[in-house]
Amino acid sequence: EILSILLISLIFPNFAFLLPVHILFINLITDSFPSIALGFEPPEKQIMLDAPRDSKKHILSGKNGIFIIFFSVFQAAIIVSVYVIGLKYFGELQARTMAFYTFNIVQFFYILSARSENYIFKTNFFKNKWLIFSILTGTILVILIALTPLSRVLHLVDLSWQAWLACVGLSVVILPVGEFYKFIVNSLSKKVVKNK
């Protein structure tokens, strides 16, 4: 979020990327509730087979740090891309609206991939009902905003189907990229174990 705002502010200093009310909504709805729900994620079956983590290492060390940095940059790239598409083809207000919706949608897809180190198709999708509930609630809120006068309260405009296609289409990309990232990390981890 911060990276996206910083990049857009540097690239397009004359445009208001997101309004304070947009940032407040994103922080309260799409960041807070799913993050809290992740705390109820049941332990994975193979957790006792994993080597204990070094207590001297901080949370951003090793593959955790690489994961966080990579996906922060990747999410920022998606949001910036959508904003640039909006500016080029639809106008400033539409671009801001597209960025707002993309911020929300990409978070929902990201959290589905980031919830586990296992591939998404190897996990019980519904094992954390709170997480699914928070994502569904956030999705319903986004749809309500898009289809009702609530959009005017948030200073958003109506989008064409092409604009929605850009928002959703680019947001979905984070899922296969997340799974491919896991494949690379798991493959490298197996090689390291074999070499030992």
N, C-alpha and C positions, 0 to 999 in steps of 0.2 A: 504493500500500500504506500508506504513512505517513499520507496524507490520509484514507483510509478509517478507519484506527485512531483518528486524531485526532477525526474527526467523530462516530464512534460513542461514543467516550469522553466527548465533550461532551454528546451528545444523551441517551445512556443510561449515566450514570456508575455506576449500581448493578449493571450487568451486565458480566461478563467476555467481551469480544468475541471475541478469539482468545487461545489459550494460547501460551506461548513455543515449544512444540514445533511448533505450526502455522506460526508465523512462520519458524522454522528450515527447515521442509519447503518452504515457499513460496520462500524465498530460495535454497535449494540446488537445488531441482528445477525449478520453473517460471520462475525468473528467470535463474539462472546458465547452465544448459545451452543454452537457446535464444539467450541473449545471446552466448555464445561462438560458437554456430553461425552467427549473423548475420555474424560476421567472415569467414566463408567464402562469403558471398554474391557471386556473379560480378558484374562491372560491367555496367550496363545499356547497351544498344546506342547510345542517343542521348547518352551521357555526354559525348562530345567536342563535341557541339553546344551544350551548356550553357555559359553564361558562367562564367568562373572566380569563385569566391567571394572576397569581400574578406577578406584575411588579418587585417585589424584587427577584424573582427566575431567575436564569440564564438559558441559552438554554440547558445546560446539566443536568438540574435538573429533577427529576421525571421520567416519562416514556420516554421522549425524550432522556435523557441520557442513560437509559437502552437500548433503541432501537439502538442508535449509537454504544455503546460499544458491545452489543451482535452481531450486524451484522458486525462490524469491525473484531471481533474475528472469526466469522463464515466465512467471505470472506477469511481471512488469512488462515484458516484451509483448505478451498477448494484449494487455490493456492499452499499451502505447500504440500497437498496431491497429486496434479497433478505433482508437481515437483519431489516428491519422487517416484511416479509411473514411471515418465520419466527416472529418474536416474537408477532405478532398471531394467527396461525392454528395454529401448531404447538408453541410453547413455547421456552424459553431454550436448551436443549441442541440442539434441532433447528435453531434459528436460527443458533447458532454453527457447527454442522456445515454448514449451507447456505452460510454465509459462506465457510467454508474451501474447499468445493468450487467455489464461484463464483469465488473468488480465482484458483484454478488454471485453470478452464475459460475465463474471460474473457481470461486472458493468452495462451492458445493461439490464440484467435480474433484477438486484437489483433495479435499478432506476424505473422500471415498478411497482415494489411492494412498494417501499418507497415513491412514489409520493403522496400517499393518505393513510389516516388512515382507509378508507373503504376497503372492500375486492375488489380485482381487477375486479371480475365479476359484481360488483355493481356500477362500475364507467363507465363513457363514455370514452372508450379506446382512442378515437380520439379527445377528447375535447382540448387537447394541441397539436396543429399541429407542433409547434416548437420542442417539445420534441420528437415526433415521427420522425420528419425530422432529428433531431440530432442523434437519435439511428440508423435510416436507413443509414444515411451518414457514421457513424462510422462503421456499419456492412459492408457496401460496401467497405470501405477503408481496413478493415481487410481481406476481401475476395480478394481484389486486391493485397494486400501484399502477401497473401498466394499463389496466382496463377501466379504472375508475377515476373520478376527479382528484383522488389522492396524488396523482402525478402532478397536478397543478400546485398542490401544497408544497411538494418537493422541487418545484420549478423544473419539471421535466416536460418534454414534448412527445407527441405521438411519433412512432417510428414506422417506416415502411417494412414490408416483409423482407426486403433485401438487407435492410439495416439489422433486423432481428437475426437473419441468417448469419451475418458477420459476427454478431455478439455470441450466439449459441455455438456456431460452427467453430470459431477459434477457441472458445472456452472448453469445448469437448476434447480438443487436442491434448489437454493436460493429462487425460486418463491414459491413452496409449503411451505417451511419453513417460509417464510415471511407471507404468508396467515395464517398459523397455529399460528404464533406469534400474529397476529392481533386478531385471535379468542380467544386466552388465555387472552390477554390484555382487550378486550371488555367484556369477561365473568367476569373477576375480577372487572372491572369498574362498571358493572351492580350490582354485589354483594355489592360493597361499597356504591352505591347509595341507594340500598334497605335497607341496615343496618342503613343508616342515617335517 
